Amino acid sequence: MPASVLAIALESVVLIALATTARAQIPDAIRASAGEAPMLTIHAEGAQIYECKVDSTGKLAWQFREPIAALMIDGKTVGRHFAGPNWELVDGSAVSGKVMGRAPAADAKDIAWLKLEVTSQRGPGLLTGASSIQRINTKGGTVEGACDQIGTFLTVPYSADYVFLRKGG
């Protein structure tokens, strides 16, 4: 890919990231840290997977197991999101994270908005240099109803936008 085409593509991604973040009212609990700025926003379409287990009170309850989602930019699949949590792009770049902050979504049927610290990175590409991730604009993903058999799984559709932030951006 010629350098000029790549530069235009990257500028478009940055503008999309800034526009998506501006649209969403970011709660303090997941706000970017001082010195962090959006570098990339990727839309996810997939499912939150739950497993029926015995909870701390001895009752059966759905417990979150893992996400599984396609990551998309401009309607094209560019990677995947899966247990860890991990985000992996077709360009070879990948990050893992851990939750640092949580805020309720606008609707009780939507999974929480999150801020995740990037704990590891590999491969050069669009995710290189990410320091944290915000999960915003969530739709769906929450479990409803009781479970009645240990070991059963429930797959709940969800979508979200993941904003990758960089320090010194």
Phi and psi in radians as a Rosetta constraint file:
Dihedral C 1 N 2 CA 2 C 2 CIRCULARHARMONIC -1.038 0.35
Dihedral N 2 CA 2 C 2 N 3 CIRCULARHARMONIC 2.570 0.35
Dihedral C 2 N 3 CA 3 C 3 CIRCULARHARMONIC -1.003 0.35
Dihedral N 3 CA 3 C 3 N 4 CIRCULARHARMONIC -0.652 0.35
Dihedral C 3 N 4 CA 4 C 4 CIRCULARHARMONIC -1.171 0.35
Dihedral N 4 CA 4 C 4 N 5 CIRCULARHARMONIC -0.660 0.35
Dihedral C 4 N 5 CA 5 C 5 CIRCULARHARMONIC -1.185 0.35
Dihedral N 5 CA 5 C 5 N 6 CIRCULARHARMONIC -0.740 0.35
Dihedral C 5 N 6 CA 6 C 6 CIRCULARHARMONIC -1.098 0.35
Dihedral N 6 CA 6 C 6 N 7 CIRCULARHARMONIC -0.726 0.35
Dihedral C 6 N 7 CA 7 C 7 CIRCULARHARMONIC -1.092 0.35
Dihedral N 7 CA 7 C 7 N 8 CIRCULARHARMONIC -0.744 0.35
Dihedral C 7 N 8 CA 8 C 8 CIRCULARHARMONIC -1.135 0.35
Dihedral N 8 CA 8 C 8 N 9 CIRCULARHARMONIC -0.741 0.35
Dihedral C 8 N 9 CA 9 C 9 CIRCULARHARMONIC -1.080 0.35
Dihedral N 9 CA 9 C 9 N 10 CIRCULARHARMONIC -0.772 0.35
Dihedral C 9 N 10 CA 10 C 10 CIRCULARHARMONIC -1.160 0.35
Dihedral N 10 CA 10 C 10 N 11 CIRCULARHARMONIC -0.677 0.35
Dihedral C 10 N 11 CA 11 C 11 CIRCULARHARMONIC -1.090 0.35
Dihedral N 11 CA 11 C 11 N 12 CIRCULARHARMONIC -0.695 0.35
Dihedral C 11 N 12 CA 12 C 12 CIRCULARHARMONIC -1.101 0.35
Dihedral N 12 CA 12 C 12 N 13 CIRCULARHARMONIC -0.731 0.35
Dihedral C 12 N 13 CA 13 C 13 CIRCULARHARMONIC -1.096 0.35
Dihedral N 13 CA 13 C 13 N 14 CIRCULARHARMONIC -0.752 0.35
Dihedral C 13 N 14 CA 14 C 14 CIRCULARHARMONIC -1.105 0.35
Dihedral N 14 CA 14 C 14 N 15 CIRCULARHARMONIC -0.744 0.35
Dihedral C 14 N 15 CA 15 C 15 CIRCULARHARMONIC -1.120 0.35
Dihedral N 15 CA 15 C 15 N 16 CIRCULARHARMONIC -0.697 0.35
Dihedral C 15 N 16 CA 16 C 16 CIRCULARHARMONIC -1.105 0.35
Dihedral N 16 CA 16 C 16 N 17 CIRCULARHARMONIC -0.738 0.35
Dihedral C 16 N 17 CA 17 C 17 CIRCULARHARMONIC -1.062 0.35
Dihedral N 17 CA 17 C 17 N 18 CIRCULARHARMONIC -0.783 0.35
Dihedral C 17 N 18 CA 18 C 18 CIRCULARHARMONIC -1.162 0.35
Dihedral N 18 CA 18 C 18 N 19 CIRCULARHARMONIC -0.707 0.35
Dihedral C 18 N 19 CA 19 C 19 CIRCULARHARMONIC -1.156 0.35
Dihedral N 19 CA 19 C 19 N 20 CIRCULARHARMONIC -0.736 0.35
Dihedral C 19 N 20 CA 20 C 20 CIRCULARHARMONIC -1.128 0.35
Dihedral N 20 CA 20 C 20 N 21 CIRCULARHARMONIC -0.767 0.35
Dihedral C 20 N 21 CA 21 C 21 CIRCULARHARMONIC -1.146 0.35
Dihedral N 21 CA 21 C 21 N 22 CIRCULARHARMONIC -0.678 0.35
Dihedral C 21 N 22 CA 22 C 22 CIRCULARHARMONIC -1.145 0.35
Dihedral N 22 CA 22 C 22 N 23 CIRCULARHARMONIC -0.648 0.35
Dihedral C 22 N 23 CA 23 C 23 CIRCULARHARMONIC -1.110 0.35
Dihedral N 23 CA 23 C 23 N 24 CIRCULARHARMONIC -0.703 0.35
Dihedral C 23 N 24 CA 24 C 24 CIRCULARHARMONIC -1.489 0.35
Dihedral N 24 CA 24 C 24 N 25 CIRCULARHARMONIC 2.371 0.35
Dihedral C 24 N 25 CA 25 C 25 CIRCULARHARMONIC -1.442 0.35
Dihedral N 25 CA 25 C 25 N 26 CIRCULARHARMONIC 1.892 0.35
Dihedral C 25 N 26 CA 26 C 26 CIRCULARHARMONIC -1.473 0.35
Dihedral N 26 CA 26 C 26 N 27 CIRCULARHARMONIC 2.066 0.35
Dihedral C 26 N 27 CA 27 C 27 CIRCULARHARMONIC -1.155 0.35
Dihedral N 27 CA 27 C 27 N 28 CIRCULARHARMONIC 2.660 0.35
Dihedral C 27 N 28 CA 28 C 28 CIRCULARHARMONIC -0.954 0.35
Dihedral N 28 CA 28 C 28 N 29 CIRCULARHARMONIC -0.643 0.35
Dihedral C 28 N 29 CA 29 C 29 CIRCULARHARMONIC -1.079 0.35
Dihedral N 29 CA 29 C 29 N 30 CIRCULARHARMONIC -0.368 0.35
Dihedral C 29 N 30 CA 30 C 30 CIRCULARHARMONIC -2.195 0.35
Dihedral N 30 CA 30 C 30 N 31 CIRCULARHARMONIC 0.206 0.35
Dihedral C 30 N 31 CA 31 C 31 CIRCULARHARMONIC -1.092 0.35
Dihedral N 31 CA 31 C 31 N 32 CIRCULARHARMONIC 2.619 0.35
Dihedral C 31 N 32 CA 32 C 32 CIRCULARHARMONIC -1.045 0.35
Dihedral N 32 CA 32 C 32 N 33 CIRCULARHARMONIC 2.487 0.35
Dihedral C 32 N 33 CA 33 C 33 CIRCULARHARMONIC -1.254 0.35
Dihedral N 33 CA 33 C 33 N 34 CIRCULARHARMONIC 2.809 0.35
Dihedral C 33 N 34 CA 34 C 34 CIRCULARHARMONIC -0.980 0.35
Dihedral N 34 CA 34 C 34 N 35 CIRCULARHARMONIC 2.308 0.35
Dihedral C 34 N 35 CA 35 C 35 CIRCULARHARMONIC 1.543 0.35
Dihedral N 35 CA 35 C 35 N 36 CIRCULARHARMONIC -0.029 0.35
Dihedral C 35 N 36 CA 36 C 36 CIRCULARHARMONIC -1.734 0.35
Dihedral N 36 CA 36 C 36 N 37 CIRCULARHARMONIC 2.542 0.35
Dihedral C 36 N 37 CA 37 C 37 CIRCULARHARMONIC -2.473 0.35
Dihedral N 37 CA 37 C 37 N 38 CIRCULARHARMONIC 2.642 0.35
Dihedral C 37 N 38 CA 38 C 38 CIRCULARHARMONIC -1.098 0.35
Dihedral N 38 CA 38 C 38 N 39 CIRCULARHARMONIC 2.407 0.35
Dihedral C 38 N 39 CA 39 C 39 CIRCULARHARMONIC -2.065 0.35
Dihedral N 39 CA 39 C 39 N 40 CIRCULARHARMONIC -0.379 0.35
Dihedral C 39 N 40 CA 40 C 40 CIRCULARHARMONIC -2.912 0.35
Dihedral N 40 CA 40 C 40 N 41 CIRCULARHARMONIC 2.427 0.35
Dihedral C 40 N 41 CA 41 C 41 CIRCULARHARMONIC -2.144 0.35
Dihedral N 41 CA 41 C 41 N 42 CIRCULARHARMONIC 2.289 0.35
Dihedral C 41 N 42 CA 42 C 42 CIRCULARHARMONIC -2.213 0.35
Dihedral N 42 CA 42 C 42 N 43 CIRCULARHARMONIC 2.333 0.35
Dihedral C 42 N 43 CA 43 C 43 CIRCULARHARMONIC -1.523 0.35
Dihedral N 43 CA 43 C 43 N 44 CIRCULARHARMONIC 2.470 0.35
Dihedral C 43 N 44 CA 44 C 44 CIRCULARHARMONIC -2.109 0.35
Dihedral N 44 CA 44 C 44 N 45 CIRCULARHARMONIC 2.411 0.35
Dihedral C 44 N 45 CA 45 C 45 CIRCULARHARMONIC -2.267 0.35
Dihedral N 45 CA 45 C 45 N 46 CIRCULARHARMONIC 2.140 0.35
Dihedral C 45 N 46 CA 46 C 46 CIRCULARHARMONIC -3.076 0.35
Dihedral N 46 CA 46 C 46 N 47 CIRCULARHARMONIC -2.393 0.35
Dihedral C 46 N 47 CA 47 C 47 CIRCULARHARMONIC -2.561 0.35
Dihedral N 47 CA 47 C 47 N 48 CIRCULARHARMONIC 2.633 0.35
Dihedral C 47 N 48 CA 48 C 48 CIRCULARHARMONIC -1.745 0.35
Dihedral N 48 CA 48 C 48 N 49 CIRCULARHARMONIC 2.251 0.35
Dihedral C 48 N 49 CA 49 C 49 CIRCULARHARMONIC -1.870 0.35
Dihedral N 49 CA 49 C 49 N 50 CIRCULARHARMONIC 2.274 0.35
Dihedral C 49 N 50 CA 50 C 50 CIRCULARHARMONIC -2.067 0.35
Dihedral N 50 CA 50 C 50 N 51 CIRCULARHARMONIC 2.656 0.35
Dihedral C 50 N 51 CA 51 C 51 CIRCULARHARMONIC -2.173 0.35
Dihedral N 51 CA 51 C 51 N 52 CIRCULARHARMONIC 2.459 0.35
Dihedral C 51 N 52 CA 52 C 52 CIRCULARHARMONIC -1.392 0.35
Dihedral N 52 CA 52 C 52 N 53 CIRCULARHARMONIC 2.055 0.35
Dihedral C 52 N 53 CA 53 C 53 CIRCULARHARMONIC -2.421 0.35
Dihedral N 53 CA 53 C 53 N 54 CIRCULARHARMONIC 2.926 0.35
Dihedral C 53 N 54 CA 54 C 54 CIRCULARHARMONIC -1.427 0.35
Dihedral N 54 CA 54 C 54 N 55 CIRCULARHARMONIC 2.224 0.35
Dihedral C 54 N 55 CA 55 C 55 CIRCULARHARMONIC -1.525 0.35
Dihedral N 55 CA 55 C 55 N 56 CIRCULARHARMONIC -3.049 0.35
Dihedral C 55 N 56 CA 56 C 56 CIRCULARHARMONIC -1.143 0.35
Dihedral N 56 CA 56 C 56 N 57 CIRCULARHARMONIC -0.300 0.35
Dihedral C 56 N 57 CA 57 C 57 CIRCULARHARMONIC -1.666 0.35
Dihedral N 57 CA 57 C 57 N 58 CIRCULARHARMONIC 0.021 0.35
Dihedral C 57 N 58 CA 58 C 58 CIRCULARHARMONIC 1.520 0.35
Dihedral N 58 CA 58 C 58 N 59 CIRCULARHARMONIC 0.124 0.35
Dihedral C 58 N 59 CA 59 C 59 CIRCULARHARMONIC -1.783 0.35
Dihedral N 59 CA 59 C 59 N 60 CIRCULARHARMONIC 2.725 0.35
Dihedral C 59 N 60 CA 60 C 60 CIRCULARHARMONIC -1.304 0.35
Dihedral N 60 CA 60 C 60 N 61 CIRCULARHARMONIC 2.380 0.35
Dihedral C 60 N 61 CA 61 C 61 CIRCULARHARMONIC -2.682 0.35
Dihedral N 61 CA 61 C 61 N 62 CIRCULARHARMONIC 2.624 0.35
Dihedral C 61 N 62 CA 62 C 62 CIRCULARHARMONIC -1.267 0.35
Dihedral N 62 CA 62 C 62 N 63 CIRCULARHARMONIC 2.270 0.35
Dihedral C 62 N 63 CA 63 C 63 CIRCULARHARMONIC -2.168 0.35
Dihedral N 63 CA 63 C 63 N 64 CIRCULARHARMONIC 2.364 0.35
Dihedral C 63 N 64 CA 64 C 64 CIRCULARHARMONIC -1.030 0.35
Dihedral N 64 CA 64 C 64 N 65 CIRCULARHARMONIC 2.356 0.35
Dihedral C 64 N 65 CA 65 C 65 CIRCULARHARMONIC -1.932 0.35
Dihedral N 65 CA 65 C 65 N 66 CIRCULARHARMONIC -0.949 0.35
Dihedral C 65 N 66 CA 66 C 66 CIRCULARHARMONIC -2.983 0.35
Dihedral N 66 CA 66 C 66 N 67 CIRCULARHARMONIC 2.741 0.35
Dihedral C 66 N 67 CA 67 C 67 CIRCULARHARMONIC -1.654 0.35
Dihedral N 67 CA 67 C 67 N 68 CIRCULARHARMONIC 2.745 0.35
Dihedral C 67 N 68 CA 68 C 68 CIRCULARHARMONIC -2.567 0.35
Dihedral N 68 CA 68 C 68 N 69 CIRCULARHARMONIC 2.092 0.35
Dihedral C 68 N 69 CA 69 C 69 CIRCULARHARMONIC -2.685 0.35
Dihedral N 69 CA 69 C 69 N 70 CIRCULARHARMONIC 2.645 0.35
Dihedral C 69 N 70 CA 70 C 70 CIRCULARHARMONIC -1.507 0.35
Dihedral N 70 CA 70 C 70 N 71 CIRCULARHARMONIC 2.402 0.35
Dihedral C 70 N 71 CA 71 C 71 CIRCULARHARMONIC -1.760 0.35
Dihedral N 71 CA 71 C 71 N 72 CIRCULARHARMONIC 2.286 0.35
Dihedral C 71 N 72 CA 72 C 72 CIRCULARHARMONIC -2.296 0.35
Dihedral N 72 CA 72 C 72 N 73 CIRCULARHARMONIC 2.509 0.35
Dihedral C 72 N 73 CA 73 C 73 CIRCULARHARMONIC -2.228 0.35
Dihedral N 73 CA 73 C 73 N 74 CIRCULARHARMONIC 2.219 0.35
Dihedral C 73 N 74 CA 74 C 74 CIRCULARHARMONIC 0.921 0.35
Dihedral N 74 CA 74 C 74 N 75 CIRCULARHARMONIC 0.667 0.35
Dihedral C 74 N 75 CA 75 C 75 CIRCULARHARMONIC 1.362 0.35
Dihedral N 75 CA 75 C 75 N 76 CIRCULARHARMONIC 0.013 0.35
Dihedral C 75 N 76 CA 76 C 76 CIRCULARHARMONIC -1.867 0.35
Dihedral N 76 CA 76 C 76 N 77 CIRCULARHARMONIC 2.363 0.35
Dihedral C 76 N 77 CA 77 C 77 CIRCULARHARMONIC -1.223 0.35
Dihedral N 77 CA 77 C 77 N 78 CIRCULARHARMONIC 2.201 0.35
Dihedral C 77 N 78 CA 78 C 78 CIRCULARHARMONIC -2.107 0.35
Dihedral N 78 CA 78 C 78 N 79 CIRCULARHARMONIC -0.002 0.35
Dihedral C 78 N 79 CA 79 C 79 CIRCULARHARMONIC 3.003 0.35
Dihedral N 79 CA 79 C 79 N 80 CIRCULARHARMONIC -2.875 0.35
Dihedral C 79 N 80 CA 80 C 80 CIRCULARHARMONIC -2.479 0.35
Dihedral N 80 CA 80 C 80 N 81 CIRCULARHARMONIC 2.717 0.35
Dihedral C 80 N 81 CA 81 C 81 CIRCULARHARMONIC -2.128 0.35
Dihedral N 81 CA 81 C 81 N 82 CIRCULARHARMONIC 2.311 0.35
Dihedral C 81 N 82 CA 82 C 82 CIRCULARHARMONIC -2.666 0.35
Dihedral N 82 CA 82 C 82 N 83 CIRCULARHARMONIC -3.113 0.35
Dihedral C 82 N 83 CA 83 C 83 CIRCULARHARMONIC -0.870 0.35
Dihedral N 83 CA 83 C 83 N 84 CIRCULARHARMONIC 2.539 0.35
Dihedral C 83 N 84 CA 84 C 84 CIRCULARHARMONIC 2.565 0.35
Dihedral N 84 CA 84 C 84 N 85 CIRCULARHARMONIC -1.028 0.35
Dihedral C 84 N 85 CA 85 C 85 CIRCULARHARMONIC -1.317 0.35
Dihedral N 85 CA 85 C 85 N 86 CIRCULARHARMONIC 2.574 0.35
Dihedral C 85 N 86 CA 86 C 86 CIRCULARHARMONIC -2.272 0.35
Dihedral N 86 CA 86 C 86 N 87 CIRCULARHARMONIC 2.589 0.35
Dihedral C 86 N 87 CA 87 C 87 CIRCULARHARMONIC -2.224 0.35
Dihedral N 87 CA 87 C 87 N 88 CIRCULARHARMONIC 2.248 0.35
Dihedral C 87 N 88 CA 88 C 88 CIRCULARHARMONIC -2.356 0.35
Dihedral N 88 CA 88 C 88 N 89 CIRCULARHARMONIC 2.220 0.35
Dihedral C 88 N 89 CA 89 C 89 CIRCULARHARMONIC -1.842 0.35
Dihedral N 89 CA 89 C 89 N 90 CIRCULARHARMONIC 2.752 0.35
Dihedral C 89 N 90 CA 90 C 90 CIRCULARHARMONIC -1.156 0.35
Dihedral N 90 CA 90 C 90 N 91 CIRCULARHARMONIC -0.284 0.35
Dihedral C 90 N 91 CA 91 C 91 CIRCULARHARMONIC -1.361 0.35
Dihedral N 91 CA 91 C 91 N 92 CIRCULARHARMONIC -0.037 0.35
Dihedral C 91 N 92 CA 92 C 92 CIRCULARHARMONIC 1.716 0.35
Dihedral N 92 CA 92 C 92 N 93 CIRCULARHARMONIC -0.159 0.35
Dihedral C 92 N 93 CA 93 C 93 CIRCULARHARMONIC -1.491 0.35
Dihedral N 93 CA 93 C 93 N 94 CIRCULARHARMONIC 2.576 0.35
Dihedral C 93 N 94 CA 94 C 94 CIRCULARHARMONIC -2.681 0.35
Dihedral N 94 CA 94 C 94 N 95 CIRCULARHARMONIC 2.629 0.35
Dihedral C 94 N 95 CA 95 C 95 CIRCULARHARMONIC -2.408 0.35
Dihedral N 95 CA 95 C 95 N 96 CIRCULARHARMONIC 2.701 0.35
Dihedral C 95 N 96 CA 96 C 96 CIRCULARHARMONIC -2.094 0.35
Dihedral N 96 CA 96 C 96 N 97 CIRCULARHARMONIC 2.708 0.35
Dihedral C 96 N 97 CA 97 C 97 CIRCULARHARMONIC -2.539 0.35
Dihedral N 97 CA 97 C 97 N 98 CIRCULARHARMONIC 2.976 0.35
Dihedral C 97 N 98 CA 98 C 98 CIRCULARHARMONIC -2.386 0.35
Dihedral N 98 CA 98 C 98 N 99 CIRCULARHARMONIC 2.534 0.35
Dihedral C 98 N 99 CA 99 C 99 CIRCULARHARMONIC -1.183 0.35
Dihedral N 99 CA 99 C 99 N 100 CIRCULARHARMONIC 2.290 0.35
Dihedral C 99 N 100 CA 100 C 100 CIRCULARHARMONIC -2.047 0.35
Dihedral N 100 CA 100 C 100 N 101 CIRCULARHARMONIC -0.367 0.35
Dihedral C 100 N 101 CA 101 C 101 CIRCULARHARMONIC -2.713 0.35
Dihedral N 101 CA 101 C 101 N 102 CIRCULARHARMONIC 2.686 0.35
Dihedral C 101 N 102 CA 102 C 102 CIRCULARHARMONIC -2.509 0.35
Dihedral N 102 CA 102 C 102 N 103 CIRCULARHARMONIC 2.464 0.35
Dihedral C 102 N 103 CA 103 C 103 CIRCULARHARMONIC -2.462 0.35
Dihedral N 103 CA 103 C 103 N 104 CIRCULARHARMONIC 2.494 0.35
Dihedral C 103 N 104 CA 104 C 104 CIRCULARHARMONIC -1.155 0.35
Dihedral N 104 CA 104 C 104 N 105 CIRCULARHARMONIC 2.576 0.35
Dihedral C 104 N 105 CA 105 C 105 CIRCULARHARMONIC -1.335 0.35
Dihedral N 105 CA 105 C 105 N 106 CIRCULARHARMONIC 2.963 0.35
Dihedral C 105 N 106 CA 106 C 106 CIRCULARHARMONIC -1.137 0.35
Dihedral N 106 CA 106 C 106 N 107 CIRCULARHARMONIC -0.538 0.35
Dihedral C 106 N 107 CA 107 C 107 CIRCULARHARMONIC -2.084 0.35
Dihedral N 107 CA 107 C 107 N 108 CIRCULARHARMONIC 2.433 0.35
Dihedral C 107 N 108 CA 108 C 108 CIRCULARHARMONIC -1.084 0.35
Dihedral N 108 CA 108 C 108 N 109 CIRCULARHARMONIC -0.340 0.35
Dihedral C 108 N 109 CA 109 C 109 CIRCULARHARMONIC -1.475 0.35
Dihedral N 109 CA 109 C 109 N 110 CIRCULARHARMONIC -0.075 0.35
Dihedral C 109 N 110 CA 110 C 110 CIRCULARHARMONIC -1.802 0.35
Dihedral N 110 CA 110 C 110 N 111 CIRCULARHARMONIC 2.418 0.35
Dihedral C 110 N 111 CA 111 C 111 CIRCULARHARMONIC -1.120 0.35
Dihedral N 111 CA 111 C 111 N 112 CIRCULARHARMONIC 2.733 0.35
Dihedral C 111 N 112 CA 112 C 112 CIRCULARHARMONIC -1.060 0.35
Dihedral N 112 CA 112 C 112 N 113 CIRCULARHARMONIC 2.695 0.35
Dihedral C 112 N 113 CA 113 C 113 CIRCULARHARMONIC -1.437 0.35
Dihedral N 113 CA 113 C 113 N 114 CIRCULARHARMONIC 2.528 0.35
Dihedral C 113 N 114 CA 114 C 114 CIRCULARHARMONIC -2.302 0.35
Dihedral N 114 CA 114 C 114 N 115 CIRCULARHARMONIC 2.760 0.35
Dihedral C 114 N 115 CA 115 C 115 CIRCULARHARMONIC -2.136 0.35
Dihedral N 115 CA 115 C 115 N 116 CIRCULARHARMONIC 2.258 0.35
Dihedral C 115 N 116 CA 116 C 116 CIRCULARHARMONIC -2.116 0.35
Dihedral N 116 CA 116 C 116 N 117 CIRCULARHARMONIC 2.412 0.35
Dihedral C 116 N 117 CA 117 C 117 CIRCULARHARMONIC -1.467 0.35
Dihedral N 117 CA 117 C 117 N 118 CIRCULARHARMONIC 2.343 0.35
Dihedral C 117 N 118 CA 118 C 118 CIRCULARHARMONIC -1.301 0.35
Dihedral N 118 CA 118 C 118 N 119 CIRCULARHARMONIC 2.124 0.35
Dihedral C 118 N 119 CA 119 C 119 CIRCULARHARMONIC -1.791 0.35
Dihedral N 119 CA 119 C 119 N 120 CIRCULARHARMONIC -0.369 0.35
Dihedral C 119 N 120 CA 120 C 120 CIRCULARHARMONIC -2.730 0.35
Dihedral N 120 CA 120 C 120 N 121 CIRCULARHARMONIC 2.695 0.35
Dihedral C 120 N 121 CA 121 C 121 CIRCULARHARMONIC -2.405 0.35
Dihedral N 121 CA 121 C 121 N 122 CIRCULARHARMONIC 2.652 0.35
Dihedral C 121 N 122 CA 122 C 122 CIRCULARHARMONIC -2.621 0.35
Dihedral N 122 CA 122 C 122 N 123 CIRCULARHARMONIC 2.662 0.35
Dihedral C 122 N 123 CA 123 C 123 CIRCULARHARMONIC 1.244 0.35
Dihedral N 123 CA 123 C 123 N 124 CIRCULARHARMONIC 2.495 0.35
Dihedral C 123 N 124 CA 124 C 124 CIRCULARHARMONIC -1.396 0.35
Dihedral N 124 CA 124 C 124 N 125 CIRCULARHARMONIC 2.554 0.35
Dihedral C 124 N 125 CA 125 C 125 CIRCULARHARMONIC 2.736 0.35
Dihedral N 125 CA 125 C 125 N 126 CIRCULARHARMONIC -2.787 0.35
Dihedral C 125 N 126 CA 126 C 126 CIRCULARHARMONIC -1.076 0.35
Dihedral N 126 CA 126 C 126 N 127 CIRCULARHARMONIC -0.486 0.35
Dihedral C 126 N 127 CA 127 C 127 CIRCULARHARMONIC -1.543 0.35
Dihedral N 127 CA 127 C 127 N 128 CIRCULARHARMONIC -0.092 0.35
Dihedral C 127 N 128 CA 128 C 128 CIRCULARHARMONIC -1.042 0.35
Dihedral N 128 CA 128 C 128 N 129 CIRCULARHARMONIC 2.250 0.35
Dihedral C 128 N 129 CA 129 C 129 CIRCULARHARMONIC 1.597 0.35
Dihedral N 129 CA 129 C 129 N 130 CIRCULARHARMONIC -0.031 0.35
Dihedral C 129 N 130 CA 130 C 130 CIRCULARHARMONIC -1.136 0.35
Dihedral N 130 CA 130 C 130 N 131 CIRCULARHARMONIC 2.378 0.35
Dihedral C 130 N 131 CA 131 C 131 CIRCULARHARMONIC -1.885 0.35
Dihedral N 131 CA 131 C 131 N 132 CIRCULARHARMONIC -0.502 0.35
Dihedral C 131 N 132 CA 132 C 132 CIRCULARHARMONIC -2.715 0.35
Dihedral N 132 CA 132 C 132 N 133 CIRCULARHARMONIC 2.978 0.35
Dihedral C 132 N 133 CA 133 C 133 CIRCULARHARMONIC -2.400 0.35
Dihedral N 133 CA 133 C 133 N 134 CIRCULARHARMONIC 2.372 0.35
Dihedral C 133 N 134 CA 134 C 134 CIRCULARHARMONIC -1.889 0.35
Dihedral N 134 CA 134 C 134 N 135 CIRCULARHARMONIC 2.315 0.35
Dihedral C 134 N 135 CA 135 C 135 CIRCULARHARMONIC -1.780 0.35
Dihedral N 135 CA 135 C 135 N 136 CIRCULARHARMONIC 2.016 0.35
Dihedral C 135 N 136 CA 136 C 136 CIRCULARHARMONIC -2.297 0.35
Dihedral N 136 CA 136 C 136 N 137 CIRCULARHARMONIC 3.066 0.35
Dihedral C 136 N 137 CA 137 C 137 CIRCULARHARMONIC 0.908 0.35
Dihedral N 137 CA 137 C 137 N 138 CIRCULARHARMONIC 0.736 0.35
Dihedral C 137 N 138 CA 138 C 138 CIRCULARHARMONIC -1.297 0.35
Dihedral N 138 CA 138 C 138 N 139 CIRCULARHARMONIC 2.563 0.35
Dihedral C 138 N 139 CA 139 C 139 CIRCULARHARMONIC -2.391 0.35
Dihedral N 139 CA 139 C 139 N 140 CIRCULARHARMONIC 2.188 0.35
Dihedral C 139 N 140 CA 140 C 140 CIRCULARHARMONIC 1.294 0.35
Dihedral N 140 CA 140 C 140 N 141 CIRCULARHARMONIC -2.849 0.35
Dihedral C 140 N 141 CA 141 C 141 CIRCULARHARMONIC 1.633 0.35
Dihedral N 141 CA 141 C 141 N 142 CIRCULARHARMONIC -0.199 0.35
Dihedral C 141 N 142 CA 142 C 142 CIRCULARHARMONIC -1.584 0.35
Dihedral N 142 CA 142 C 142 N 143 CIRCULARHARMONIC 2.603 0.35
Dihedral C 142 N 143 CA 143 C 143 CIRCULARHARMONIC -1.538 0.35
Dihedral N 143 CA 143 C 143 N 144 CIRCULARHARMONIC 2.454 0.35
Dihedral C 143 N 144 CA 144 C 144 CIRCULARHARMONIC -2.208 0.35
Dihedral N 144 CA 144 C 144 N 145 CIRCULARHARMONIC 2.502 0.35
Dihedral C 144 N 145 CA 145 C 145 CIRCULARHARMONIC 1.563 0.35
Dihedral N 145 CA 145 C 145 N 146 CIRCULARHARMONIC 2.879 0.35
Dihedral C 145 N 146 CA 146 C 146 CIRCULARHARMONIC -1.591 0.35
Dihedral N 146 CA 146 C 146 N 147 CIRCULARHARMONIC 2.765 0.35
Dihedral C 146 N 147 CA 147 C 147 CIRCULARHARMONIC -1.850 0.35
Dihedral N 147 CA 147 C 147 N 148 CIRCULARHARMONIC 2.673 0.35
Dihedral C 147 N 148 CA 148 C 148 CIRCULARHARMONIC -2.302 0.35
Dihedral N 148 CA 148 C 148 N 149 CIRCULARHARMONIC 0.111 0.35
Dihedral C 148 N 149 CA 149 C 149 CIRCULARHARMONIC -2.521 0.35
Dihedral N 149 CA 149 C 149 N 150 CIRCULARHARMONIC 2.045 0.35
Dihedral C 149 N 150 CA 150 C 150 CIRCULARHARMONIC -0.950 0.35
Dihedral N 150 CA 150 C 150 N 151 CIRCULARHARMONIC 2.396 0.35
Dihedral C 150 N 151 CA 151 C 151 CIRCULARHARMONIC 1.559 0.35
Dihedral N 151 CA 151 C 151 N 152 CIRCULARHARMONIC -0.074 0.35
Dihedral C 151 N 152 CA 152 C 152 CIRCULARHARMONIC -1.405 0.35
Dihedral N 152 CA 152 C 152 N 153 CIRCULARHARMONIC 2.708 0.35
Dihedral C 152 N 153 CA 153 C 153 CIRCULARHARMONIC -2.040 0.35
Dihedral N 153 CA 153 C 153 N 154 CIRCULARHARMONIC 2.635 0.35
Dihedral C 153 N 154 CA 154 C 154 CIRCULARHARMONIC -2.285 0.35
Dihedral N 154 CA 154 C 154 N 155 CIRCULARHARMONIC 2.230 0.35
Dihedral C 154 N 155 CA 155 C 155 CIRCULARHARMONIC -1.885 0.35
Dihedral N 155 CA 155 C 155 N 156 CIRCULARHARMONIC 2.094 0.35
Dihedral C 155 N 156 CA 156 C 156 CIRCULARHARMONIC -2.031 0.35
Dihedral N 156 CA 156 C 156 N 157 CIRCULARHARMONIC 2.044 0.35
Dihedral C 156 N 157 CA 157 C 157 CIRCULARHARMONIC -1.026 0.35
Dihedral N 157 CA 157 C 157 N 158 CIRCULARHARMONIC 2.529 0.35
Dihedral C 157 N 158 CA 158 C 158 CIRCULARHARMONIC -2.659 0.35
Dihedral N 158 CA 158 C 158 N 159 CIRCULARHARMONIC 2.844 0.35
Dihedral C 158 N 159 CA 159 C 159 CIRCULARHARMONIC -2.465 0.35
Dihedral N 159 CA 159 C 159 N 160 CIRCULARHARMONIC 2.753 0.35
Dihedral C 159 N 160 CA 160 C 160 CIRCULARHARMONIC -2.858 0.35
Dihedral N 160 CA 160 C 160 N 161 CIRCULARHARMONIC 2.866 0.35
Dihedral C 160 N 161 CA 161 C 161 CIRCULARHARMONIC -1.913 0.35
Dihedral N 161 CA 161 C 161 N 162 CIRCULARHARMONIC 2.328 0.35
Dihedral C 161 N 162 CA 162 C 162 CIRCULARHARMONIC -1.892 0.35
Dihedral N 162 CA 162 C 162 N 163 CIRCULARHARMONIC 2.070 0.35
Dihedral C 162 N 163 CA 163 C 163 CIRCULARHARMONIC -1.783 0.35
Dihedral N 163 CA 163 C 163 N 164 CIRCULARHARMONIC 2.040 0.35
Dihedral C 163 N 164 CA 164 C 164 CIRCULARHARMONIC -1.603 0.35
Dihedral N 164 CA 164 C 164 N 165 CIRCULARHARMONIC 2.221 0.35
Dihedral C 164 N 165 CA 165 C 165 CIRCULARHARMONIC -1.920 0.35
Dihedral N 165 CA 165 C 165 N 166 CIRCULARHARMONIC 2.641 0.35
Dihedral C 165 N 166 CA 166 C 166 CIRCULARHARMONIC -2.265 0.35
Dihedral N 166 CA 166 C 166 N 167 CIRCULARHARMONIC 2.454 0.35
Dihedral C 166 N 167 CA 167 C 167 CIRCULARHARMONIC -1.317 0.35
Dihedral N 167 CA 167 C 167 N 168 CIRCULARHARMONIC 2.515 0.35
Dihedral C 167 N 168 CA 168 C 168 CIRCULARHARMONIC 1.263 0.35
Dihedral N 168 CA 168 C 168 N 169 CIRCULARHARMONIC 0.297 0.35
